[in-house]
Structure formats: C-alpha cells, structure tokens
Amino acid sequence: MTAPTFTPQMLGQAENTLRALMTRFLAGTGLTYHTWVLLNATAISGGEVDRGWLTSVAINALKIDEAAVDAAIAMLSGAQLVATPSGQVRLTETGSQLYQRIREVMAPATARLMRDLPEEDLAAAARVLTAITDRANEILTDQRSR
C-alpha cells in the first residue's frame, strides 16, 4: 500500500475536521473558535499577555484582521473571562476555570488523536506543517505588497 499524496486539500480536511471537533467541545461555553484561540494563547503564556502580541498571534494564526481580534477580546472581556488593563490581556479567575474545564473535556479526545503516533512522526509532522505555514505566510505577504 502506498502512502497518500500530501496535498493542500489534505491540510484543509484535517483543519476543518479538527475545528469541527473543537467547536463541539466549545458548545455551551459561549466561546467561538476564535475566542478559544485567544483564551488558550493567553492561558498557555502564563495567564497575562501583551495585547499587541496577542493581536499579532491571532492575526497570523487565524488569518483574521485586527477588528476581528478586537471583537473577540471584547467578547471575552464582556463575559468576564479576561481583563484588559493597560495594553494587557489577563485571564480572570472565571476565565481560568473555564479554560481548565474545556481542557479537561478535551483531554480524552486529545489522547485518542495522538495515541500510537511515534514521537519521531509527530516531530516530522510539526516540522513539515511549520515549513508549509511559513511559506504560505511568505506568499500572503508577497501578495499583499503588490
């Protein structure tokens, strides 16, 4: 049996499937995929981040504009999941608790997704996906500058 051909469609299918799975975990939380990414980035960065850094990460990762990031942060702030003191975004106790609950619910699925995948395969996949992302970002930058 030959290995499947690696195509952009394969990447799209994987992303769409994982996003659909994540959306199921977020059901009933009031979070969208975008607000989850911001909450997650804040949490894994220690619970408080520079708003400019978070905006840059979201624009780069989600390919959304600054207005969409601002709206997502406003939603998180309005739900009292984050506070936004002076150029910072900080998880509140409520935000931290919700983040932990979502991570706990996700843990069995995450373990199932990763089970039996050799560490060297995961490392190779990470390198390939990082290279593809970097190259796609270069193309987007080139097209914007035209």
N, CA, C and O atoms as a GROMACS GRO file, in nm:
protein
  584
    1MET      N    1   0.085  -0.119   0.000
    1MET     CA    2   0.000   0.000   0.000
    1MET      C    3   0.089   0.124   0.000
    1MET      O    4   0.184   0.133   0.078
    2THR      N    5   0.059   0.219  -0.086
    2THR     CA    6   0.139   0.341  -0.093
    2THR      C    7   0.081   0.447   0.000
    2THR      O    8  -0.037   0.448   0.032
    3ALA      N    9   0.169   0.537   0.041
    3ALA     CA   10   0.127   0.646   0.128
    3ALA      C   11   0.040   0.744   0.051
    3ALA      O   12   0.059   0.761  -0.070
    4PRO      N   13  -0.056   0.807   0.118
    4PRO     CA   14  -0.139   0.906   0.048
    4PRO      C   15  -0.054   1.024   0.004
    4PRO      O   16   0.047   1.057   0.067
    5THR      N   17  -0.094   1.087  -0.104
    5THR     CA   18  -0.027   1.206  -0.154
    5THR      C   19  -0.063   1.324  -0.064
    5THR      O   20  -0.180   1.348  -0.035
    6PHE      N   21   0.038   1.395  -0.022
    6PHE     CA   22   0.017   1.512   0.065
    6PHE      C   23  -0.026   1.629  -0.021
    6PHE      O   24   0.050   1.672  -0.108
    7THR      N   25  -0.144   1.682   0.001
    7THR     CA   26  -0.198   1.791  -0.080
    7THR      C   27  -0.254   1.902   0.009
    7THR      O   28  -0.280   1.880   0.127
    8PRO      N   29  -0.272   2.021  -0.047
    8PRO     CA   30  -0.339   2.126   0.029
    8PRO      C   31  -0.479   2.084   0.075
    8PRO      O   32  -0.524   2.125   0.182
    9GLN      N   33  -0.547   2.003  -0.006
    9GLN     CA   34  -0.680   1.958   0.033
    9GLN      C   35  -0.674   1.872   0.160
    9GLN      O   36  -0.763   1.878   0.244
   10MET      N   37  -0.567   1.793   0.173
   10MET     CA   38  -0.549   1.712   0.292
   10MET      C   39  -0.535   1.802   0.416
   10MET      O   40  -0.592   1.773   0.520
   11LEU      N   41  -0.458   1.909   0.402
   11LEU     CA   42  -0.443   2.003   0.512
   11LEU      C   43  -0.578   2.066   0.548
   11LEU      O   44  -0.613   2.078   0.665
   12GLY      N   45  -0.652   2.106   0.444
   12GLY     CA   46  -0.782   2.167   0.467
   12GLY      C   47  -0.879   2.072   0.534
   12GLY      O   48  -0.953   2.112   0.624
   13GLN      N   49  -0.879   1.947   0.492
   13GLN     CA   50  -0.968   1.848   0.554
   13GLN      C   51  -0.932   1.827   0.700
   13GLN      O   52  -1.021   1.819   0.785
   14ALA      N   53  -0.802   1.818   0.730
   14ALA     CA   54  -0.760   1.800   0.869
   14ALA      C   55  -0.800   1.921   0.953
   14ALA      O   56  -0.853   1.905   1.063
   15GLU      N   57  -0.775   2.041   0.901
   15GLU     CA   58  -0.810   2.162   0.976
   15GLU      C   59  -0.960   2.170   0.999
   15GLU      O   60  -1.004   2.199   1.110
   16ASN      N   61  -1.039   2.145   0.895
   16ASN     CA   62  -1.184   2.152   0.909
   16ASN      C   63  -1.237   2.050   1.010
   16ASN      O   64  -1.326   2.080   1.088
   17THR      N   65  -1.181   1.931   1.006
   17THR     CA   66  -1.225   1.826   1.099
   17THR      C   67  -1.188   1.862   1.242
   17THR      O   68  -1.270   1.847   1.333
   18LEU      N   69  -1.065   1.908   1.263
   18LEU     CA   70  -1.023   1.945   1.398
   18LEU      C   71  -1.100   2.066   1.449
   18LEU      O   72  -1.132   2.073   1.567
   19ARG      N   73  -1.130   2.162   1.361
   19ARG     CA   74  -1.209   2.278   1.402
   19ARG      C   75  -1.351   2.236   1.440
   19ARG      O   76  -1.408   2.287   1.536
   20ALA      N   77  -1.409   2.143   1.364
   20ALA     CA   78  -1.543   2.092   1.396
   20ALA      C   79  -1.542   2.022   1.532
   20ALA      O   80  -1.634   2.038   1.612
   21LEU      N   81  -1.438   1.944   1.557
   21LEU     CA   82  -1.425   1.876   1.686
   21LEU      C   83  -1.413   1.978   1.798
   21LEU      O   84  -1.478   1.965   1.902
   22MET      N   85  -1.330   2.079   1.778
   22MET     CA   86  -1.312   2.182   1.879
   22MET      C   87  -1.443   2.256   1.904
   22MET      O   88  -1.475   2.289   2.019
   23THR      N   89  -1.518   2.283   1.799
   23THR     CA   90  -1.647   2.352   1.813
   23THR      C   91  -1.742   2.272   1.902
   23THR      O   92  -1.820   2.329   1.978
   24ARG      N   93  -1.736   2.140   1.892
   24ARG     CA   94  -1.820   2.056   1.979
   24ARG      C   95  -1.780   2.071   2.125
   24ARG      O   96  -1.865   2.073   2.213
   25PHE      N   97  -1.649   2.080   2.150
   25PHE     CA   98  -1.603   2.098   2.288
   25PHE      C   99  -1.643   2.233   2.343
   25PHE      O  100  -1.659   2.250   2.464
   26LEU      N  101  -1.659   2.330   2.255
   26LEU     CA  102  -1.694   2.466   2.298
   26LEU      C  103  -1.844   2.486   2.314
   26LEU      O  104  -1.887   2.588   2.368
   27ALA      N  105  -1.925   2.391   2.268
   27ALA     CA  106  -2.071   2.403   2.275
   27ALA      C  107  -2.113   2.432   2.419
   27ALA      O  108  -2.072   2.364   2.513
   28GLY      N  109  -2.196   2.533   2.434
   28GLY     CA  110  -2.249   2.567   2.565
   28GLY      C  111  -2.158   2.657   2.647
   28GLY      O  112  -2.195   2.696   2.758
   29THR      N  113  -2.038   2.690   2.596
   29THR     CA  114  -1.946   2.775   2.671
   29THR      C  115  -1.960   2.922   2.635
   29THR      O  116  -1.912   3.009   2.708
   30GLY      N  117  -2.025   2.950   2.522
   30GLY     CA  118  -2.033   3.087   2.474
   30GLY      C  119  -1.910   3.128   2.394
   30GLY      O  120  -1.904   3.241   2.344
   31LEU      N  121  -1.813   3.038   2.380
   31LEU     CA  122  -1.692   3.069   2.305
   31LEU      C  123  -1.705   3.026   2.160
   31LEU      O  124  -1.773   2.928   2.129
   32THR      N  125  -1.639   3.100   2.074
   32THR     CA  126  -1.624   3.061   1.934
   32THR      C  127  -1.483   3.005   1.919
   32THR      O  128  -1.403   3.009   2.013
   33TYR      N  129  -1.454   2.953   1.802
   33TYR     CA  130  -1.319   2.903   1.777
   33TYR      C  131  -1.216   3.016   1.797
   33TYR      O  132  -1.112   2.994   1.858
   34HIS      N  133  -1.246   3.135   1.746
   34HIS     CA  134  -1.152   3.248   1.758
   34HIS      C  135  -1.133   3.288   1.903
   34HIS      O  136  -1.020   3.312   1.946
   35THR      N  137  -1.241   3.298   1.980
   35THR     CA  138  -1.224   3.338   2.120
   35THR      C  139  -1.150   3.230   2.198
   35THR      O  140  -1.074   3.261   2.290
   36TRP      N  141  -1.172   3.102   2.162
   36TRP     CA  142  -1.097   2.994   2.228
   36TRP      C  143  -0.947   3.009   2.199
   36TRP      O  144  -0.866   2.995   2.291
   37VAL      N  145  -0.911   3.036   2.076
   37VAL     CA  146  -0.769   3.050   2.041
   37VAL      C  147  -0.706   3.162   2.124
   37VAL      O  148  -0.593   3.146   2.173
   38LEU      N  149  -0.774   3.273   2.142
   38LEU     CA  150  -0.722   3.384   2.222
   38LEU      C  151  -0.714   3.346   2.370
   38LEU      O  152  -0.614   3.375   2.436
   39LEU      N  153  -0.817   3.281   2.421
   39LEU     CA  154  -0.816   3.237   2.561
   39LEU      C  155  -0.703   3.137   2.583
   39LEU      O  156  -0.630   3.146   2.682
   40ASN      N  157  -0.688   3.043   2.492
   40ASN     CA  158  -0.584   2.941   2.502
   40ASN      C  159  -0.445   3.004   2.496
   40ASN      O  160  -0.358   2.971   2.577
   41ALA      N  161  -0.424   3.095   2.401
   41ALA     CA  162  -0.293   3.161   2.389
   41ALA      C  163  -0.258   3.237   2.516
   41ALA      O  164  -0.142   3.237   2.559
   42THR      N  165  -0.357   3.302   2.575
   42THR     CA  166  -0.334   3.376   2.699
   42THR      C  167  -0.300   3.279   2.812
   42THR      O  168  -0.206   3.303   2.888
   43ALA      N  169  -0.374   3.172   2.822
   43ALA     CA  170  -0.352   3.074   2.930
   43ALA      C  171  -0.215   3.008   2.919
   43ALA      O  172  -0.143   2.999   3.018
   44ILE      N  173  -0.180   2.963   2.800
   44ILE     CA  174  -0.053   2.890   2.787
   44ILE      C  175   0.068   2.984   2.793
   44ILE      O  176   0.182   2.938   2.802
   45SER      N  177   0.043   3.114   2.788
   45SER     CA  178   0.151   3.212   2.801
   45SER      C  179   0.162   3.266   2.943
   45SER      O  180   0.227   3.367   2.966
   46GLY      N  181   0.100   3.198   3.036
   46GLY     CA  182   0.113   3.238   3.176
   46GLY      C  183  -0.005   3.312   3.235
   46GLY      O  184  -0.003   3.349   3.352
   47GLY      N  185  -0.108   3.333   3.155
   47GLY     CA  186  -0.229   3.396   3.208
   47GLY      C  187  -0.238   3.546   3.186
   47GLY      O  188  -0.343   3.605   3.210
   48GLU      N  189  -0.128   3.608   3.142
   48GLU     CA  190  -0.131   3.750   3.111
   48GLU      C  191  -0.034   3.776   2.998
   48GLU      O  192   0.082   3.734   3.002
   49VAL      N  193  -0.082   3.846   2.895
   49VAL     CA  194   0.000   3.874   2.777
   49VAL      C  195  -0.019   4.018   2.733
   49VAL      O  196  -0.117   4.084   2.768
   50ASP      N  197   0.077   4.064   2.656
   50ASP     CA  198   0.067   4.194   2.593
   50ASP      C  199  -0.041   4.187   2.485
   50ASP      O  200  -0.041   4.095   2.403
   51ARG      N  201  -0.131   4.282   2.484
   51ARG     CA  202  -0.241   4.279   2.387
   51ARG      C  203  -0.190   4.286   2.244
   51ARG      O  204  -0.246   4.220   2.156
   52GLY      N  205  -0.087   4.363   2.218
   52GLY     CA  206  -0.030   4.372   2.084
   52GLY      C  207   0.025   4.238   2.038
   52GLY      O  208   0.007   4.200   1.923
   53TRP      N  209   0.092   4.168   2.129
   53TRP     CA  210   0.145   4.035   2.096
   53TRP      C  211   0.031   3.940   2.064
   53TRP      O  212   0.037   3.867   1.966
   54LEU      N  213  -0.074   3.940   2.149
   54LEU     CA  214  -0.188   3.851   2.128
   54LEU      C  215  -0.256   3.882   1.995
   54LEU      O  216  -0.296   3.791   1.923
   55THR      N  217  -0.270   4.010   1.964
   55THR     CA  218  -0.330   4.050   1.837
   55THR      C  219  -0.247   3.998   1.721
   55THR      O  220  -0.302   3.943   1.624
   56SER      N  221  -0.117   4.013   1.729
   56SER     CA  222  -0.028   3.965   1.624
   56SER      C  223  -0.038   3.814   1.607
   56SER      O  224  -0.044   3.763   1.494
   57VAL      N  225  -0.038   3.742   1.718
   57VAL     CA  226  -0.050   3.596   1.713
   57VAL      C  227  -0.182   3.556   1.647
   57VAL      O  228  -0.185   3.467   1.562
   58ALA      N  229  -0.291   3.621   1.686
   58ALA     CA  230  -0.423   3.587   1.631
   58ALA      C  231  -0.431   3.619   1.483
   58ALA      O  232  -0.484   3.539   1.405
   59ILE      N  233  -0.380   3.733   1.443
   59ILE     CA  234  -0.383   3.770   1.301
   59ILE      C  235  -0.304   3.667   1.220
   59ILE      O  236  -0.349   3.622   1.115
   60ASN      N  237  -0.188   3.630   1.269
   60ASN     CA  238  -0.103   3.534   1.199
   60ASN      C  239  -0.163   3.394   1.198
   60ASN      O  240  -0.164   3.327   1.094
   61ALA      N  241  -0.214   3.349   1.312
   61ALA     CA  242  -0.264   3.212   1.323
   61ALA      C  243  -0.401   3.193   1.260
   61ALA      O  244  -0.427   3.092   1.194
   62LEU      N  245  -0.488   3.290   1.280
   62LEU     CA  246  -0.627   3.275   1.235
   62LEU      C  247  -0.655   3.342   1.101
   62LEU      O  248  -0.759   3.319   1.039
   63LYS      N  249  -0.562   3.426   1.057
   63LYS     CA  250  -0.579   3.500   0.930
   63LYS      C  251  -0.705   3.587   0.935
   63LYS      O  252  -0.785   3.591   0.841
   64ILE      N  253  -0.721   3.656   1.049
   64ILE     CA  254  -0.830   3.750   1.066
   64ILE      C  255  -0.769   3.888   1.082
   64ILE      O  256  -0.649   3.901   1.108
   65ASP      N  257  -0.851   3.992   1.067
   65ASP     CA  258  -0.798   4.126   1.080
   65ASP      C  259  -0.806   4.174   1.226
   65ASP      O  260  -0.866   4.109   1.312
   66GLU      N  261  -0.744   4.289   1.249
   66GLU     CA  262  -0.737   4.342   1.385
   66GLU      C  263  -0.875   4.370   1.444
   66GLU      O  264  -0.896   4.352   1.564
   67ALA      N  265  -0.968   4.413   1.361
   67ALA     CA  266  -1.104   4.440   1.411
   67ALA      C  267  -1.168   4.312   1.464
   67ALA      O  268  -1.238   4.315   1.566
   68ALA      N  269  -1.145   4.200   1.397
   68ALA     CA  270  -1.200   4.072   1.444
   68ALA      C  271  -1.133   4.030   1.574
   68ALA      O  272  -1.199   3.974   1.662
   69VAL      N  273  -1.004   4.055   1.588
   69VAL     CA  274  -0.935   4.024   1.714
   69VAL      C  275  -0.991   4.111   1.826
   69VAL      O  276  -1.019   4.062   1.935
   70ASP      N  277  -1.007   4.240   1.797
   70ASP     CA  278  -1.062   4.332   1.898
   70ASP      C  279  -1.201   4.288   1.941
   70ASP      O  280  -1.235   4.294   2.060
   71ALA      N  281  -1.283   4.243   1.845
   71ALA     CA  282  -1.418   4.196   1.878
   71ALA      C  283  -1.412   4.071   1.966
   71ALA      O  284  -1.491   4.056   2.059
   72ALA      N  285  -1.319   3.981   1.936
   72ALA     CA  286  -1.306   3.859   2.016
   72ALA      C  287  -1.260   3.891   2.157
   72ALA      O  288  -1.311   3.834   2.254
   73ILE      N  289  -1.165   3.983   2.170
   73ILE     CA  290  -1.119   4.023   2.304
   73ILE      C  291  -1.232   4.092   2.379
   73ILE      O  292  -1.249   4.070   2.498
   74ALA      N  293  -1.309   4.176   2.309
   74ALA     CA  294  -1.424   4.243   2.373
   74ALA      C  295  -1.526   4.141   2.421
   74ALA      O  296  -1.583   4.157   2.528
   75MET      N  297  -1.548   4.036   2.342
   75MET     CA  298  -1.642   3.931   2.384
   75MET      C  299  -1.592   3.862   2.510
   75MET      O  300  -1.668   3.839   2.604
   76LEU      N  301  -1.462   3.828   2.511
   76LEU     CA  302  -1.404   3.762   2.629
   76LEU      C  303  -1.410   3.853   2.751
   76LEU      O  304  -1.437   3.808   2.862
   77SER      N  305  -1.384   3.981   2.729
   77SER     CA  306  -1.388   4.078   2.839
   77SER      C  307  -1.532   4.096   2.889
   77SER      O  308  -1.555   4.101   3.009
   78GLY      N  309  -1.626   4.106   2.796
   78GLY     CA  310  -1.767   4.122   2.834
   78GLY      C  311  -1.821   4.003   2.911
   78GLY      O  312  -1.909   4.018   2.995
   79ALA      N  313  -1.767   3.885   2.882
   79ALA     CA  314  -1.807   3.764   2.955
   79ALA      C  315  -1.726   3.746   3.083
   79ALA      O  316  -1.740   3.646   3.154
   80GLN      N  317  -1.642   3.844   3.113
   80GLN     CA  318  -1.556   3.844   3.231
   80GLN      C  319  -1.461   3.725   3.236
   80GLN      O  320  -1.428   3.674   3.343
   81LEU      N  321  -1.417   3.681   3.118
   81LEU     CA  322  -1.319   3.573   3.109
   81LEU      C  323  -1.177   3.628   3.105
   81LEU      O  324  -1.082   3.559   3.143
   82VAL      N  325  -1.163   3.752   3.058
   82VAL     CA  326  -1.035   3.822   3.062
   82VAL      C  327  -1.058   3.964   3.110
   82VAL      O  328  -1.168   4.019   3.099
   83ALA      N  329  -0.951   4.022   3.164
   83ALA     CA  330  -0.949   4.165   3.195
   83ALA      C  331  -0.847   4.227   3.100
   83ALA      O  332  -0.753   4.160   3.057
   84THR      N  333  -0.865   4.353   3.069
   84THR     CA  334  -0.775   4.418   2.973
   84THR      C  335  -0.716   4.547   3.031
   84THR      O  336  -0.743   4.656   2.981
   85PRO      N  337  -0.636   4.532   3.135
   85PRO     CA  338  -0.574   4.652   3.192
   85PRO      C  339  -0.459   4.702   3.105
   85PRO      O  340  -0.373   4.623   3.065
   86SER      N  341  -0.457   4.829   3.076
   86SER     CA  342  -0.345   4.898   3.013
   86SER      C  343  -0.260   4.815   2.917
   86SER      O  344  -0.145   4.785   2.946
   87GLY      N  345  -0.317   4.780   2.803
   87GLY     CA  346  -0.241   4.710   2.699
   87GLY      C  347  -0.212   4.564   2.726
   87GLY      O  348  -0.131   4.503   2.657
   88GLN      N  349  -0.278   4.508   2.826
   88GLN     CA  350  -0.258   4.368   2.860
   88GLN      C  351  -0.389   4.292   2.842
   88GLN      O  352  -0.497   4.351   2.838
   89VAL      N  353  -0.379   4.162   2.833
   89VAL     CA  354  -0.496   4.073   2.838
   89VAL      C  355  -0.462   3.971   2.946
   89VAL      O  356  -0.361   3.900   2.937
   90ARG      N  357  -0.547   3.964   3.048
   90ARG     CA  358  -0.521   3.878   3.162
   90ARG      C  359  -0.643   3.790   3.189
   90ARG      O  360  -0.756   3.838   3.192
   91LEU      N  361  -0.618   3.661   3.208
   91LEU     CA  362  -0.726   3.570   3.244
   91LEU      C  363  -0.782   3.609   3.381
   91LEU      O  364  -0.706   3.639   3.473
   92THR      N  365  -0.912   3.607   3.392
   92THR     CA  366  -0.974   3.623   3.523
   92THR      C  367  -0.987   3.485   3.587
   92THR      O  368  -0.958   3.385   3.522
   93GLU      N  369  -1.028   3.480   3.709
   93GLU     CA  370  -1.050   3.351   3.774
   93GLU      C  371  -1.157   3.272   3.698
   93GLU      O  372  -1.143   3.151   3.679
   94THR      N  373  -1.262   3.340   3.654
   94THR     CA  374  -1.367   3.274   3.576
   94THR      C  375  -1.311   3.221   3.445
   94THR      O  376  -1.343   3.109   3.405
   95GLY      N  377  -1.229   3.299   3.377
   95GLY     CA  378  -1.167   3.256   3.252
   95GLY      C  379  -1.075   3.138   3.272
   95GLY      O  380  -1.074   3.045   3.192
   96SER      N  381  -0.998   3.142   3.379
   96SER     CA  382  -0.907   3.032   3.409
   96SER      C  383  -0.984   2.903   3.438
   96SER      O  384  -0.945   2.795   3.393
   97GLN      N  385  -1.092   2.914   3.513
   97GLN     CA  386  -1.174   2.796   3.544
   97GLN      C  387  -1.237   2.738   3.418
   97GLN      O  388  -1.238   2.617   3.400
   98LEU      N  389  -1.290   2.824   3.330
   98LEU     CA  390  -1.349   2.776   3.205
   98LEU      C  391  -1.242   2.710   3.118
   98LEU      O  392  -1.266   2.604   3.061
   99TYR      N  393  -1.127   2.772   3.108
   99TYR     CA  394  -1.017   2.715   3.031
   99TYR      C  395  -0.983   2.575   3.082
   99TYR      O  396  -0.969   2.482   3.003
  100GLN      N  397  -0.971   2.559   3.212
  100GLN     CA  398  -0.938   2.428   3.271
  100GLN      C  399  -1.048   2.325   3.243
  100GLN      O  400  -1.018   2.210   3.213
  101ARG      N  401  -1.174   2.367   3.253
  101ARG     CA  402  -1.286   2.274   3.226
  101ARG      C  403  -1.282   2.226   3.081
  101ARG      O  404  -1.299   2.108   3.054
  102ILE      N  405  -1.259   2.318   2.989
  102ILE     CA  406  -1.254   2.281   2.847
  102ILE      C  407  -1.137   2.188   2.822
  102ILE      O  408  -1.152   2.088   2.751
  103ARG      N  409  -1.020   2.217   2.880
  103ARG     CA  410  -0.904   2.130   2.862
  103ARG      C  411  -0.931   1.990   2.918
  103ARG      O  412  -0.890   1.890   2.857
  104GLU      N  413  -0.998   1.981   3.030
  104GLU     CA  414  -1.031   1.850   3.088
  104GLU      C  415  -1.125   1.771   2.998
  104GLU      O  416  -1.109   1.650   2.983
  105VAL      N  417  -1.222   1.839   2.940
  105VAL     CA  418  -1.316   1.772   2.849
  105VAL      C  419  -1.244   1.728   2.722
  105VAL      O  420  -1.277   1.624   2.665
  106MET      N  421  -1.147   1.807   2.677
  106MET     CA  422  -1.072   1.776   2.555
  106MET      C  423  -0.969   1.666   2.574
  106MET      O  424  -0.930   1.601   2.477
  107ALA      N  425  -0.924   1.644   2.696
  107ALA     CA  426  -0.811   1.554   2.721
  107ALA      C  427  -0.828   1.414   2.663
  107ALA      O  428  -0.735   1.364   2.600
  108PRO      N  429  -0.944   1.347   2.681
  108PRO     CA  430  -0.957   1.213   2.623
  108PRO      C  431  -0.948   1.213   2.470
  108PRO      O  432  -0.889   1.123   2.411
  109ALA      N  433  -1.008   1.313   2.407
  109ALA     CA  434  -1.002   1.319   2.260
  109ALA      C  435  -0.860   1.349   2.214
  109ALA      O  436  -0.813   1.292   2.115
  110THR      N  437  -0.790   1.437   2.285
  110THR     CA  438  -0.652   1.467   2.250
  110THR      C  439  -0.566   1.342   2.261
  110THR      O  440  -0.486   1.314   2.172
  111ALA      N  441  -0.584   1.268   2.369
  111ALA     CA  442  -0.508   1.143   2.386
  111ALA      C  443  -0.541   1.045   2.274
  111ALA      O  444  -0.452   0.977   2.222
  112ARG      N  445  -0.667   1.038   2.238
  112ARG     CA  446  -0.708   0.947   2.130
  112ARG      C  447  -0.649   0.989   1.995
  112ARG      O  448  -0.608   0.904   1.916
  113LEU      N  449  -0.645   1.119   1.969
  113LEU     CA  450  -0.587   1.169   1.844
  113LEU      C  451  -0.439   1.135   1.834
  113LEU      O  452  -0.390   1.103   1.726
  114MET      N  453  -0.369   1.141   1.945
  114MET     CA  454  -0.224   1.125   1.944
  114MET      C  455  -0.177   0.982   1.971
  114MET      O  456  -0.060   0.951   1.954
  115ARG      N  457  -0.268   0.895   2.014
  115ARG     CA  458  -0.225   0.761   2.055
  115ARG      C  459  -0.157   0.686   1.940
  115ARG      O  460  -0.195   0.700   1.824
  116ASP      N  461  -0.060   0.611   1.976
  116ASP     CA  462   0.013   0.525   1.883
  116ASP      C  463   0.089   0.600   1.774
  116ASP      O  464   0.139   0.538   1.680
  117LEU      N  465   0.099   0.731   1.784
  117LEU     CA  466   0.178   0.805   1.686
  117LEU      C  467   0.319   0.820   1.743
  117LEU      O  468   0.338   0.883   1.847
  118PRO      N  469   0.416   0.763   1.675
  118PRO     CA  470   0.554   0.771   1.725
  118PRO      C  471   0.600   0.916   1.738
  118PRO      O  472   0.566   1.001   1.656
  119GLU      N  473   0.680   0.941   1.841
  119GLU     CA  474   0.729   1.076   1.866
  119GLU      C  475   0.802   1.134   1.745
  119GLU      O  476   0.790   1.252   1.715
  120GLU      N  477   0.878   1.049   1.675
  120GLU     CA  478   0.952   1.099   1.558
  120GLU      C  479   0.856   1.138   1.445
  120GLU      O  480   0.885   1.230   1.369
  121ASP      N  481   0.741   1.070   1.433
  121ASP     CA  482   0.642   1.108   1.332
  121ASP      C  483   0.577   1.242   1.368
  121ASP      O  484   0.555   1.327   1.282
  122LEU      N  485   0.547   1.261   1.496
  122LEU     CA  486   0.489   1.388   1.540
  122LEU      C  487   0.588   1.503   1.517
  122LEU      O  488   0.549   1.612   1.475
  123ALA      N  489   0.715   1.477   1.546
  123ALA     CA  490   0.817   1.580   1.523
  123ALA      C  491   0.829   1.613   1.374
  123ALA      O  492   0.840   1.730   1.337
  124ALA      N  493   0.827   1.510   1.289
  124ALA     CA  494   0.834   1.534   1.145
  124ALA      C  495   0.713   1.611   1.096
  124ALA      O  496   0.726   1.704   1.017
  125ALA      N  497   0.595   1.574   1.144
  125ALA     CA  498   0.473   1.645   1.104
  125ALA      C  499   0.480   1.791   1.148
  125ALA      O  500   0.440   1.880   1.073
  126ALA      N  501   0.529   1.815   1.267
  126ALA     CA  502   0.541   1.953   1.316
  126ALA      C  503   0.636   2.034   1.228
  126ALA      O  504   0.608   2.149   1.195
  127ARG      N  505   0.747   1.974   1.190
  127ARG     CA  506   0.842   2.044   1.103
  127ARG      C  507   0.780   2.075   0.967
  127ARG      O  508   0.794   2.186   0.916
  128VAL      N  509   0.711   1.978   0.908
  128VAL     CA  510   0.650   1.997   0.776
  128VAL      C  511   0.541   2.103   0.784
  128VAL      O  512   0.537   2.193   0.700
  129LEU      N  513   0.453   2.095   0.882
  129LEU     CA  514   0.345   2.192   0.893
  129LEU      C  515   0.398   2.332   0.921
  129LEU      O  516   0.343   2.430   0.871
  130THR      N  517   0.504   2.343   1.001
  130THR     CA  518   0.566   2.473   1.027
  130THR      C  519   0.624   2.530   0.898
  130THR      O  520   0.605   2.649   0.870
  131ALA      N  521   0.692   2.449   0.821
  131ALA     CA  522   0.750   2.496   0.694
  131ALA      C  523   0.641   2.540   0.598
  131ALA      O  524   0.654   2.644   0.533
  132ILE      N  525   0.534   2.462   0.588
  132ILE     CA  526   0.423   2.498   0.498
  132ILE      C  527   0.359   2.629   0.544
  132ILE      O  528   0.329   2.716   0.461
  133THR      N  529   0.337   2.645   0.674
  133THR     CA  530   0.279   2.768   0.726
  133THR      C  531   0.369   2.887   0.696
  133THR      O  532   0.321   2.991   0.651
  134ASP      N  533   0.498   2.872   0.721
  134ASP     CA  534   0.592   2.982   0.694
  134ASP      C  535   0.590   3.020   0.546
  134ASP      O  536   0.589   3.138   0.513
  135ARG      N  537   0.589   2.922   0.459
  135ARG     CA  538   0.589   2.950   0.315
  135ARG      C  539   0.458   3.015   0.271
  135ARG      O  540   0.458   3.107   0.189
  136ALA      N  541   0.348   2.967   0.325
  136ALA     CA  542   0.218   3.027   0.291
  136ALA      C  543   0.213   3.172   0.340
  136ALA      O  544   0.161   3.259   0.270
  137ASN      N  545   0.267   3.198   0.459
  137ASN     CA  546   0.271   3.335   0.509
  137ASN      C  547   0.357   3.424   0.420
  137ASN      O  548   0.323   3.540   0.398
  138GLU      N  549   0.467   3.370   0.369
  138GLU     CA  550   0.552   3.447   0.275
  138GLU      C  551   0.474   3.482   0.149
  138GLU      O  552   0.481   3.595   0.101
  139ILE      N  553   0.399   3.387   0.097
  139ILE     CA  554   0.319   3.411  -0.023
  139ILE      C  555   0.214   3.518   0.004
  139ILE      O  556   0.195   3.608  -0.077
  140LEU      N  557   0.146   3.508   0.119
  140LEU     CA  558   0.046   3.609   0.155
  140LEU      C  559   0.108   3.746   0.166
  140LEU      O  560   0.050   3.845   0.121
  141THR      N  561   0.225   3.753   0.228
  141THR     CA  562   0.296   3.881   0.241
  141THR      C  563   0.332   3.937   0.104
  141THR      O  564   0.312   4.056   0.079
  142ASP      N  565   0.384   3.851   0.016
  142ASP     CA  566   0.418   3.895  -0.120
  142ASP      C  567   0.295   3.948  -0.193
  142ASP      O  568   0.302   4.051  -0.261
  143GLN      N  569   0.182   3.880  -0.179
  143GLN     CA  570   0.061   3.922  -0.250
  143GLN      C  571   0.005   4.052  -0.193
  143GLN      O  572  -0.050   4.133  -0.267
  144ARG      N  573   0.019   4.073  -0.062
  144ARG     CA  574  -0.029   4.197  -0.002
  144ARG      C  575   0.054   4.317  -0.047
  144ARG      O  576   0.003   4.428  -0.058
  145SER      N  577   0.183   4.294  -0.073
  145SER     CA  578   0.272   4.404  -0.108
  145SER      C  579   0.262   4.443  -0.256
  145SER      O  580   0.326   4.539  -0.300
  146ARG      N  581   0.182   4.371  -0.331
  146ARG     CA  582   0.165   4.404  -0.474
  146ARG      C  583   0.063   4.510  -0.494
  146ARG      O  584   0.036   4.550  -0.607
   0.00000   0.00000   0.00000
